[in-house]
């Protein structure tokens, strides 16, 4: 986990976001990432994150998750 923790930007970590659904949460995450990273297609990123979530939850426990996309086309 040390490698992962060193790659996370504090600006891109959501703590207690004011959302009610996972869909809202993932949309908010994509918008925040697009502000801090070079993301050209936010819709594609959202779709890729959803594909990963459908394969298996990115929850790591205690209400924490690390949503991610395996690859971007």
PDB file of N, CA, C and O in Angstrom:
ATOM      1  N   UNK A   1       0.807  -1.205   0.000  1.00  0.00           N
ATOM      2  CA  UNK A   1       0.000   0.000   0.000  1.00  0.00           C
ATOM      3  C   UNK A   1       0.845   1.262   0.000  1.00  0.00           C
ATOM      4  O   UNK A   1       0.357   2.329  -0.371  1.00  0.00           O
ATOM      5  N   UNK A   2       2.094   1.160   0.407  1.00  0.00           N
ATOM      6  CA  UNK A   2       2.917   2.359   0.478  1.00  0.00           C
ATOM      7  C   UNK A   2       3.016   3.038  -0.886  1.00  0.00           C
ATOM      8  O   UNK A   2       2.940   4.264  -0.971  1.00  0.00           O
ATOM      9  N   UNK A   3       3.184   2.263  -1.946  1.00  0.00           N
ATOM     10  CA  UNK A   3       3.269   2.848  -3.280  1.00  0.00           C
ATOM     11  C   UNK A   3       2.003   3.580  -3.659  1.00  0.00           C
ATOM     12  O   UNK A   3       2.059   4.675  -4.219  1.00  0.00           O
ATOM     13  N   UNK A   4       0.863   2.988  -3.360  1.00  0.00           N
ATOM     14  CA  UNK A   4      -0.420   3.607  -3.667  1.00  0.00           C
ATOM     15  C   UNK A   4      -0.606   4.889  -2.862  1.00  0.00           C
ATOM     16  O   UNK A   4      -1.019   5.910  -3.412  1.00  0.00           O
ATOM     17  N   UNK A   5      -0.310   4.846  -1.591  1.00  0.00           N
ATOM     18  CA  UNK A   5      -0.485   6.027  -0.728  1.00  0.00           C
ATOM     19  C   UNK A   5       0.379   7.191  -1.193  1.00  0.00           C
ATOM     20  O   UNK A   5      -0.021   8.349  -1.067  1.00  0.00           O
ATOM     21  N   UNK A   6       1.541   6.900  -1.720  1.00  0.00           N
ATOM     22  CA  UNK A   6       2.414   7.968  -2.207  1.00  0.00           C
ATOM     23  C   UNK A   6       1.923   8.563  -3.518  1.00  0.00           C
ATOM     24  O   UNK A   6       2.355   9.650  -3.901  1.00  0.00           O
ATOM     25  N   UNK A   7       1.039   7.876  -4.202  1.00  0.00           N
ATOM     26  CA  UNK A   7       0.535   8.365  -5.488  1.00  0.00           C
ATOM     27  C   UNK A   7      -0.769   9.150  -5.350  1.00  0.00           C
ATOM     28  O   UNK A   7      -1.152   9.868  -6.274  1.00  0.00           O
ATOM     29  N   UNK A   8      -1.451   9.026  -4.221  1.00  0.00           N
ATOM     30  CA  UNK A   8      -2.714   9.724  -4.028  1.00  0.00           C
ATOM     31  C   UNK A   8      -2.487  11.200  -3.740  1.00  0.00           C
ATOM     32  O   UNK A   8      -1.610  11.561  -2.956  1.00  0.00           O
ATOM     33  N   UNK A   9      -3.279  12.044  -4.376  1.00  0.00           N
ATOM     34  CA  UNK A   9      -3.230  13.478  -4.089  1.00  0.00           C
ATOM     35  C   UNK A   9      -4.337  13.790  -3.093  1.00  0.00           C
ATOM     36  O   UNK A   9      -5.477  13.362  -3.268  1.00  0.00           O
ATOM     37  N   UNK A  10      -4.000  14.529  -2.060  1.00  0.00           N
ATOM     38  CA  UNK A  10      -4.998  14.822  -1.035  1.00  0.00           C
ATOM     39  C   UNK A  10      -6.197  15.566  -1.616  1.00  0.00           C
ATOM     40  O   UNK A  10      -7.305  15.444  -1.094  1.00  0.00           O
ATOM     41  N   UNK A  11      -5.997  16.331  -2.682  1.00  0.00           N
ATOM     42  CA  UNK A  11      -7.093  17.061  -3.310  1.00  0.00           C
ATOM     43  C   UNK A  11      -8.102  16.123  -3.969  1.00  0.00           C
ATOM     44  O   UNK A  11      -9.239  16.520  -4.227  1.00  0.00           O
ATOM     45  N   UNK A  12      -7.700  14.896  -4.240  1.00  0.00           N
ATOM     46  CA  UNK A  12      -8.555  13.945  -4.945  1.00  0.00           C
ATOM     47  C   UNK A  12      -9.161  12.896  -4.022  1.00  0.00           C
ATOM     48  O   UNK A  12      -9.752  11.923  -4.490  1.00  0.00           O
ATOM     49  N   UNK A  13      -9.018  13.088  -2.731  1.00  0.00           N
ATOM     50  CA  UNK A  13      -9.605  12.171  -1.755  1.00  0.00           C
ATOM     51  C   UNK A  13     -10.884  12.801  -1.229  1.00  0.00           C
ATOM     52  O   UNK A  13     -10.868  13.930  -0.739  1.00  0.00           O
ATOM     53  N   UNK A  14     -11.986  12.079  -1.327  1.00  0.00           N
ATOM     54  CA  UNK A  14     -13.274  12.591  -0.854  1.00  0.00           C
ATOM     55  C   UNK A  14     -13.582  12.017   0.515  1.00  0.00           C
ATOM     56  O   UNK A  14     -13.658  10.800   0.687  1.00  0.00           O
ATOM     57  N   UNK A  15     -13.758  12.897   1.486  1.00  0.00           N
ATOM     58  CA  UNK A  15     -14.148  12.479   2.832  1.00  0.00           C
ATOM     59  C   UNK A  15     -15.560  12.973   3.096  1.00  0.00           C
ATOM     60  O   UNK A  15     -15.832  14.170   2.996  1.00  0.00           O
ATOM     61  N   UNK A  16     -16.440  12.076   3.425  1.00  0.00           N
ATOM     62  CA  UNK A  16     -17.838  12.406   3.715  1.00  0.00           C
ATOM     63  C   UNK A  16     -18.481  13.292   2.641  1.00  0.00           C
ATOM     64  O   UNK A  16     -19.026  14.350   2.954  1.00  0.00           O
ATOM     65  N   UNK A  17     -18.418  12.862   1.385  1.00  0.00           N
ATOM     66  CA  UNK A  17     -19.017  13.684   0.326  1.00  0.00           C
ATOM     67  C   UNK A  17     -20.533  13.765   0.487  1.00  0.00           C
ATOM     68  O   UNK A  17     -21.157  12.802   0.930  1.00  0.00           O
ATOM     69  N   UNK A  18     -21.129  14.898   0.134  1.00  0.00           N
ATOM     70  CA  UNK A  18     -22.580  15.087   0.300  1.00  0.00           C
ATOM     71  C   UNK A  18     -23.354  14.456  -0.853  1.00  0.00           C
ATOM     72  O   UNK A  18     -23.995  15.164  -1.630  1.00  0.00           O
ATOM     73  N   UNK A  19     -23.300  13.146  -0.968  1.00  0.00           N
ATOM     74  CA  UNK A  19     -24.014  12.429  -2.033  1.00  0.00           C
ATOM     75  C   UNK A  19     -24.848  11.323  -1.419  1.00  0.00           C
ATOM     76  O   UNK A  19     -24.614  10.905  -0.285  1.00  0.00           O
ATOM     77  N   UNK A  20     -25.826  10.855  -2.180  1.00  0.00           N
ATOM     78  CA  UNK A  20     -26.711   9.811  -1.669  1.00  0.00           C
ATOM     79  C   UNK A  20     -26.545   8.479  -2.394  1.00  0.00           C
ATOM     80  O   UNK A  20     -26.952   7.437  -1.881  1.00  0.00           O
ATOM     81  N   UNK A  21     -25.951   8.512  -3.582  1.00  0.00           N
ATOM     82  CA  UNK A  21     -25.822   7.275  -4.343  1.00  0.00           C
ATOM     83  C   UNK A  21     -24.377   7.088  -4.814  1.00  0.00           C
ATOM     84  O   UNK A  21     -23.595   8.038  -4.865  1.00  0.00           O
ATOM     85  N   UNK A  22     -24.046   5.848  -5.152  1.00  0.00           N
ATOM     86  CA  UNK A  22     -22.711   5.576  -5.680  1.00  0.00           C
ATOM     87  C   UNK A  22     -22.515   6.307  -7.003  1.00  0.00           C
ATOM     88  O   UNK A  22     -21.421   6.796  -7.287  1.00  0.00           O
ATOM     89  N   UNK A  23     -23.569   6.384  -7.812  1.00  0.00           N
ATOM     90  CA  UNK A  23     -23.478   7.083  -9.089  1.00  0.00           C
ATOM     91  C   UNK A  23     -23.078   8.547  -8.877  1.00  0.00           C
ATOM     92  O   UNK A  23     -22.195   9.059  -9.566  1.00  0.00           O
ATOM     93  N   UNK A  24     -23.723   9.208  -7.934  1.00  0.00           N
ATOM     94  CA  UNK A  24     -23.386  10.607  -7.621  1.00  0.00           C
ATOM     95  C   UNK A  24     -21.946  10.712  -7.130  1.00  0.00           C
ATOM     96  O   UNK A  24     -21.219  11.633  -7.505  1.00  0.00           O
ATOM     97  N   UNK A  25     -21.546   9.779  -6.305  1.00  0.00           N
ATOM     98  CA  UNK A  25     -20.192   9.778  -5.763  1.00  0.00           C
ATOM     99  C   UNK A  25     -19.160   9.637  -6.876  1.00  0.00           C
ATOM    100  O   UNK A  25     -18.176  10.376  -6.908  1.00  0.00           O
ATOM    101  N   UNK A  26     -19.374   8.704  -7.778  1.00  0.00           N
ATOM    102  CA  UNK A  26     -18.407   8.489  -8.853  1.00  0.00           C
ATOM    103  C   UNK A  26     -18.366   9.670  -9.813  1.00  0.00           C
ATOM    104  O   UNK A  26     -17.298  10.021 -10.315  1.00  0.00           O
ATOM    105  N   UNK A  27     -19.513  10.287 -10.073  1.00  0.00           N
ATOM    106  CA  UNK A  27     -19.512  11.494 -10.915  1.00  0.00           C
ATOM    107  C   UNK A  27     -18.721  12.617 -10.237  1.00  0.00           C
ATOM    108  O   UNK A  27     -17.957  13.322 -10.896  1.00  0.00           O
ATOM    109  N   UNK A  28     -18.900  12.781  -8.941  1.00  0.00           N
ATOM    110  CA  UNK A  28     -18.168  13.817  -8.213  1.00  0.00           C
ATOM    111  C   UNK A  28     -16.674  13.528  -8.242  1.00  0.00           C
ATOM    112  O   UNK A  28     -15.865  14.437  -8.430  1.00  0.00           O
ATOM    113  N   UNK A  29     -16.311  12.280  -8.058  1.00  0.00           N
ATOM    114  CA  UNK A  29     -14.898  11.892  -8.102  1.00  0.00           C
ATOM    115  C   UNK A  29     -14.292  12.205  -9.461  1.00  0.00           C
ATOM    116  O   UNK A  29     -13.191  12.752  -9.533  1.00  0.00           O
ATOM    117  N   UNK A  30     -14.985  11.872 -10.530  1.00  0.00           N
ATOM    118  CA  UNK A  30     -14.476  12.137 -11.879  1.00  0.00           C
ATOM    119  C   UNK A  30     -14.282  13.643 -12.083  1.00  0.00           C
ATOM    120  O   UNK A  30     -13.289  14.063 -12.678  1.00  0.00           O
ATOM    121  N   UNK A  31     -15.215  14.449 -11.598  1.00  0.00           N
ATOM    122  CA  UNK A  31     -15.086  15.904 -11.757  1.00  0.00           C
ATOM    123  C   UNK A  31     -13.877  16.440 -10.981  1.00  0.00           C
ATOM    124  O   UNK A  31     -13.144  17.295 -11.479  1.00  0.00           O
ATOM    125  N   UNK A  32     -13.675  15.938  -9.775  1.00  0.00           N
ATOM    126  CA  UNK A  32     -12.526  16.372  -8.983  1.00  0.00           C
ATOM    127  C   UNK A  32     -11.221  15.939  -9.655  1.00  0.00           C
ATOM    128  O   UNK A  32     -10.268  16.714  -9.728  1.00  0.00           O
ATOM    129  N   UNK A  33     -11.186  14.710 -10.139  1.00  0.00           N
ATOM    130  CA  UNK A  33      -9.986  14.232 -10.832  1.00  0.00           C
ATOM    131  C   UNK A  33      -9.697  15.070 -12.065  1.00  0.00           C
ATOM    132  O   UNK A  33      -8.537  15.356 -12.359  1.00  0.00           O
ATOM    133  N   UNK A  34     -10.735  15.468 -12.791  1.00  0.00           N
ATOM    134  CA  UNK A  34     -10.522  16.255 -14.008  1.00  0.00           C
ATOM    135  C   UNK A  34      -9.953  17.636 -13.695  1.00  0.00           C
ATOM    136  O   UNK A  34      -9.325  18.252 -14.557  1.00  0.00           O
ATOM    137  N   UNK A  35     -10.162  18.129 -12.482  1.00  0.00           N
ATOM    138  CA  UNK A  35      -9.599  19.415 -12.078  1.00  0.00           C
ATOM    139  C   UNK A  35      -8.112  19.315 -11.734  1.00  0.00           C
ATOM    140  O   UNK A  35      -7.388  20.307 -11.816  1.00  0.00           O
ATOM    141  N   UNK A  36      -7.656  18.118 -11.349  1.00  0.00           N
ATOM    142  CA  UNK A  36      -6.286  17.961 -10.856  1.00  0.00           C
ATOM    143  C   UNK A  36      -5.406  17.071 -11.733  1.00  0.00           C
ATOM    144  O   UNK A  36      -4.200  16.979 -11.507  1.00  0.00           O
ATOM    145  N   UNK A  37      -5.988  16.429 -12.713  1.00  0.00           N
ATOM    146  CA  UNK A  37      -5.238  15.538 -13.587  1.00  0.00           C
ATOM    147  C   UNK A  37      -5.552  15.886 -15.041  1.00  0.00           C
ATOM    148  O   UNK A  37      -6.525  16.582 -15.329  1.00  0.00           O
ATOM    149  N   UNK A  38      -4.730  15.401 -15.934  1.00  0.00           N
ATOM    150  CA  UNK A  38      -4.933  15.641 -17.365  1.00  0.00           C
ATOM    151  C   UNK A  38      -5.900  14.584 -17.908  1.00  0.00           C
ATOM    152  O   UNK A  38      -5.483  13.589 -18.501  1.00  0.00           O
ATOM    153  N   UNK A  39      -7.190  14.820 -17.695  1.00  0.00           N
ATOM    154  CA  UNK A  39      -8.220  13.892 -18.147  1.00  0.00           C
ATOM    155  C   UNK A  39      -8.972  14.551 -19.292  1.00  0.00           C
ATOM    156  O   UNK A  39      -9.651  15.562 -19.113  1.00  0.00           O
ATOM    157  N   UNK A  40      -8.837  13.963 -20.461  1.00  0.00           N
ATOM    158  CA  UNK A  40      -9.429  14.557 -21.648  1.00  0.00           C
ATOM    159  C   UNK A  40     -10.906  14.195 -21.825  1.00  0.00           C
ATOM    160  O   UNK A  40     -11.668  14.984 -22.384  1.00  0.00           O
ATOM    161  N   UNK A  41     -11.316  13.025 -21.360  1.00  0.00           N
ATOM    162  CA  UNK A  41     -12.682  12.556 -21.574  1.00  0.00           C
ATOM    163  C   UNK A  41     -13.257  12.044 -20.251  1.00  0.00           C
ATOM    164  O   UNK A  41     -13.042  10.891 -19.877  1.00  0.00           O
ATOM    165  N   UNK A  42     -13.981  12.903 -19.556  1.00  0.00           N
ATOM    166  CA  UNK A  42     -14.529  12.511 -18.251  1.00  0.00           C
ATOM    167  C   UNK A  42     -15.597  11.437 -18.399  1.00  0.00           C
ATOM    168  O   UNK A  42     -15.742  10.591 -17.517  1.00  0.00           O
ATOM    169  N   UNK A  43     -16.347  11.455 -19.494  1.00  0.00           N
ATOM    170  CA  UNK A  43     -17.364  10.421 -19.707  1.00  0.00           C
ATOM    171  C   UNK A  43     -16.720   9.052 -19.857  1.00  0.00           C
ATOM    172  O   UNK A  43     -17.216   8.068 -19.308  1.00  0.00           O
ATOM    173  N   UNK A  44     -15.627   8.984 -20.592  1.00  0.00           N
ATOM    174  CA  UNK A  44     -14.920   7.718 -20.764  1.00  0.00           C
ATOM    175  C   UNK A  44     -14.376   7.233 -19.426  1.00  0.00           C
ATOM    176  O   UNK A  44     -14.467   6.045 -19.116  1.00  0.00           O
ATOM    177  N   UNK A  45     -13.814   8.135 -18.632  1.00  0.00           N
ATOM    178  CA  UNK A  45     -13.295   7.740 -17.322  1.00  0.00           C
ATOM    179  C   UNK A  45     -14.423   7.180 -16.460  1.00  0.00           C
ATOM    180  O   UNK A  45     -14.258   6.140 -15.823  1.00  0.00           O
ATOM    181  N   UNK A  46     -15.554   7.856 -16.435  1.00  0.00           N
ATOM    182  CA  UNK A  46     -16.696   7.377 -15.654  1.00  0.00           C
ATOM    183  C   UNK A  46     -17.127   5.980 -16.122  1.00  0.00           C
ATOM    184  O   UNK A  46     -17.367   5.095 -15.302  1.00  0.00           O
ATOM    185  N   UNK A  47     -17.221   5.792 -17.419  1.00  0.00           N
ATOM    186  CA  UNK A  47     -17.618   4.489 -17.970  1.00  0.00           C
ATOM    187  C   UNK A  47     -16.629   3.394 -17.568  1.00  0.00           C
ATOM    188  O   UNK A  47     -17.042   2.286 -17.223  1.00  0.00           O
ATOM    189  N   UNK A  48     -15.337   3.692 -17.610  1.00  0.00           N
ATOM    190  CA  UNK A  48     -14.323   2.704 -17.256  1.00  0.00           C
ATOM    191  C   UNK A  48     -14.355   2.381 -15.757  1.00  0.00           C
ATOM    192  O   UNK A  48     -14.151   1.233 -15.362  1.00  0.00           O
ATOM    193  N   UNK A  49     -14.611   3.389 -14.934  1.00  0.00           N
ATOM    194  CA  UNK A  49     -14.742   3.150 -13.492  1.00  0.00           C
ATOM    195  C   UNK A  49     -15.961   2.263 -13.237  1.00  0.00           C
ATOM    196  O   UNK A  49     -15.898   1.346 -12.417  1.00  0.00           O
ATOM    197  N   UNK A  50     -17.069   2.528 -13.933  1.00  0.00           N
ATOM    198  CA  UNK A  50     -18.279   1.718 -13.762  1.00  0.00           C
ATOM    199  C   UNK A  50     -18.045   0.274 -14.204  1.00  0.00           C
ATOM    200  O   UNK A  50     -18.556  -0.651 -13.572  1.00  0.00           O
ATOM    201  N   UNK A  51     -17.286   0.068 -15.273  1.00  0.00           N
ATOM    202  CA  UNK A  51     -16.964  -1.299 -15.714  1.00  0.00           C
ATOM    203  C   UNK A  51     -16.220  -2.038 -14.610  1.00  0.00           C
ATOM    204  O   UNK A  51     -16.493  -3.207 -14.339  1.00  0.00           O
ATOM    205  N   UNK A  52     -15.281  -1.349 -13.978  1.00  0.00           N
ATOM    206  CA  UNK A  52     -14.512  -1.968 -12.897  1.00  0.00           C
ATOM    207  C   UNK A  52     -15.412  -2.296 -11.714  1.00  0.00           C
ATOM    208  O   UNK A  52     -15.287  -3.364 -11.116  1.00  0.00           O
ATOM    209  N   UNK A  53     -16.316  -1.387 -11.373  1.00  0.00           N
ATOM    210  CA  UNK A  53     -17.240  -1.613 -10.258  1.00  0.00           C
ATOM    211  C   UNK A  53     -18.165  -2.791 -10.543  1.00  0.00           C
ATOM    212  O   UNK A  53     -18.517  -3.533  -9.627  1.00  0.00           O
ATOM    213  N   UNK A  54     -18.562  -2.972 -11.799  1.00  0.00           N
ATOM    214  CA  UNK A  54     -19.441  -4.086 -12.156  1.00  0.00           C
ATOM    215  C   UNK A  54     -18.706  -5.421 -12.037  1.00  0.00           C
ATOM    216  O   UNK A  54     -19.325  -6.447 -11.754  1.00  0.00           O
ATOM    217  N   UNK A  55     -17.402  -5.412 -12.251  1.00  0.00           N
ATOM    218  CA  UNK A  55     -16.615  -6.635 -12.121  1.00  0.00           C
ATOM    219  C   UNK A  55     -16.411  -6.995 -10.660  1.00  0.00           C
ATOM    220  O   UNK A  55     -16.291  -8.172 -10.319  1.00  0.00           O
ATOM    221  N   UNK A  56     -16.371  -5.996  -9.801  1.00  0.00           N
ATOM    222  CA  UNK A  56     -16.189  -6.217  -8.374  1.00  0.00           C
ATOM    223  C   UNK A  56     -16.048  -4.892  -7.665  1.00  0.00           C
ATOM    224  O   UNK A  56     -15.482  -3.942  -8.206  1.00  0.00           O
ATOM    225  N   UNK A  57     -16.557  -4.833  -6.475  1.00  0.00           N
ATOM    226  CA  UNK A  57     -16.519  -3.599  -5.702  1.00  0.00           C
ATOM    227  C   UNK A  57     -15.082  -3.180  -5.399  1.00  0.00           C
ATOM    228  O   UNK A  57     -14.217  -4.021  -5.154  1.00  0.00           O
ATOM    229  N   UNK A  58     -14.843  -1.878  -5.419  1.00  0.00           N
ATOM    230  CA  UNK A  58     -13.526  -1.350  -5.060  1.00  0.00           C
ATOM    231  C   UNK A  58     -13.469  -0.957  -3.588  1.00  0.00           C
ATOM    232  O   UNK A  58     -12.531  -0.293  -3.146  1.00  0.00           O
ATOM    233  N   UNK A  59     -14.482  -1.373  -2.838  1.00  0.00           N
ATOM    234  CA  UNK A  59     -14.524  -1.109  -1.397  1.00  0.00           C
ATOM    235  C   UNK A  59     -13.384  -1.853  -0.702  1.00  0.00           C
ATOM    236  O   UNK A  59     -13.145  -3.030  -0.970  1.00  0.00           O
ATOM    237  N   UNK A  60     -12.686  -1.154   0.192  1.00  0.00           N
ATOM    238  CA  UNK A  60     -11.604  -1.781   0.957  1.00  0.00           C
ATOM    239  C   UNK A  60     -11.991  -1.965   2.417  1.00  0.00           C
ATOM    240  O   UNK A  60     -11.183  -2.425   3.225  1.00  0.00           O
ATOM    241  N   UNK A  61     -13.235  -1.606   2.758  1.00  0.00           N
ATOM    242  CA  UNK A  61     -13.731  -1.791   4.107  1.00  0.00           C
ATOM    243  C   UNK A  61     -13.946  -0.492   4.850  1.00  0.00           C
ATOM    244  O   UNK A  61     -13.398   0.547   4.483  1.00  0.00           O
ATOM    245  N   UNK A  62     -14.743  -0.559   5.889  1.00  0.00           N
ATOM    246  CA  UNK A  62     -15.021   0.598   6.764  1.00  0.00           C
ATOM    247  C   UNK A  62     -15.531   1.814   5.988  1.00  0.00           C
ATOM    248  O   UNK A  62     -15.232   2.951   6.352  1.00  0.00           O
ATOM    249  N   UNK A  63     -16.291   1.579   4.933  1.00  0.00           N
ATOM    250  CA  UNK A  63     -16.842   2.681   4.150  1.00  0.00           C
ATOM    251  C   UNK A  63     -15.852   3.342   3.221  1.00  0.00           C
ATOM    252  O   UNK A  63     -16.141   4.409   2.680  1.00  0.00           O
ATOM    253  N   UNK A  64     -14.703   2.747   3.019  1.00  0.00           N
ATOM    254  CA  UNK A  64     -13.678   3.306   2.130  1.00  0.00           C
ATOM    255  C   UNK A  64     -13.603   2.506   0.839  1.00  0.00           C
ATOM    256  O   UNK A  64     -13.776   1.287   0.844  1.00  0.00           O
ATOM    257  N   UNK A  65     -13.348   3.190  -0.256  1.00  0.00           N
ATOM    258  CA  UNK A  65     -13.200   2.532  -1.555  1.00  0.00           C
ATOM    259  C   UNK A  65     -12.144   3.268  -2.365  1.00  0.00           C
ATOM    260  O   UNK A  65     -11.840   4.434  -2.113  1.00  0.00           O
ATOM    261  N   UNK A  66     -11.599   2.567  -3.333  1.00  0.00           N
ATOM    262  CA  UNK A  66     -10.619   3.160  -4.245  1.00  0.00           C
ATOM    263  C   UNK A  66     -11.113   2.906  -5.671  1.00  0.00           C
ATOM    264  O   UNK A  66     -10.596   2.035  -6.370  1.00  0.00           O
ATOM    265  N   UNK A  67     -12.128   3.684  -6.097  1.00  0.00           N
ATOM    266  CA  UNK A  67     -12.622   3.523  -7.466  1.00  0.00           C
ATOM    267  C   UNK A  67     -11.511   3.806  -8.467  1.00  0.00           C
ATOM    268  O   UNK A  67     -10.736   4.746  -8.292  1.00  0.00           O
ATOM    269  N   UNK A  68     -11.435   3.000  -9.505  1.00  0.00           N
ATOM    270  CA  UNK A  68     -10.377   3.185 -10.485  1.00  0.00           C
ATOM    271  C   UNK A  68     -10.777   2.561 -11.804  1.00  0.00           C
ATOM    272  O   UNK A  68     -11.691   1.741 -11.882  1.00  0.00           O
ATOM    273  N   UNK A  69     -10.070   2.971 -12.831  1.00  0.00           N
ATOM    274  CA  UNK A  69     -10.230   2.394 -14.162  1.00  0.00           C
ATOM    275  C   UNK A  69      -8.958   1.612 -14.453  1.00  0.00           C
ATOM    276  O   UNK A  69      -7.849   2.083 -14.199  1.00  0.00           O
ATOM    277  N   UNK A  70      -9.136   0.414 -14.987  1.00  0.00           N
ATOM    278  CA  UNK A  70      -7.965  -0.421 -15.283  1.00  0.00           C
ATOM    279  C   UNK A  70      -7.186   0.177 -16.436  1.00  0.00           C
ATOM    280  O   UNK A  70      -5.959   0.266 -16.392  1.00  0.00           O
ATOM    281  N   UNK A  71      -7.892   0.576 -17.448  1.00  0.00           N
ATOM    282  CA  UNK A  71      -7.207   1.210 -18.575  1.00  0.00           C
ATOM    283  C   UNK A  71      -8.163   2.138 -19.282  1.00  0.00           C
ATOM    284  O   UNK A  71      -9.379   1.951 -19.255  1.00  0.00           O
ATOM    285  N   UNK A  72      -7.597   3.126 -19.905  1.00  0.00           N
ATOM    286  CA  UNK A  72      -8.397   4.062 -20.696  1.00  0.00           C
ATOM    287  C   UNK A  72      -8.041   3.795 -22.156  1.00  0.00           C
ATOM    288  O   UNK A  72      -6.870   3.663 -22.510  1.00  0.00           O
ATOM    289  N   UNK A  73      -9.067   3.720 -22.990  1.00  0.00           N
ATOM    290  CA  UNK A  73      -8.839   3.476 -24.425  1.00  0.00           C
ATOM    291  C   UNK A  73      -8.123   4.633 -25.055  1.00  0.00           C
ATOM    292  O   UNK A  73      -7.845   4.609 -26.254  1.00  0.00           O
TER     293      UNK A  73
END
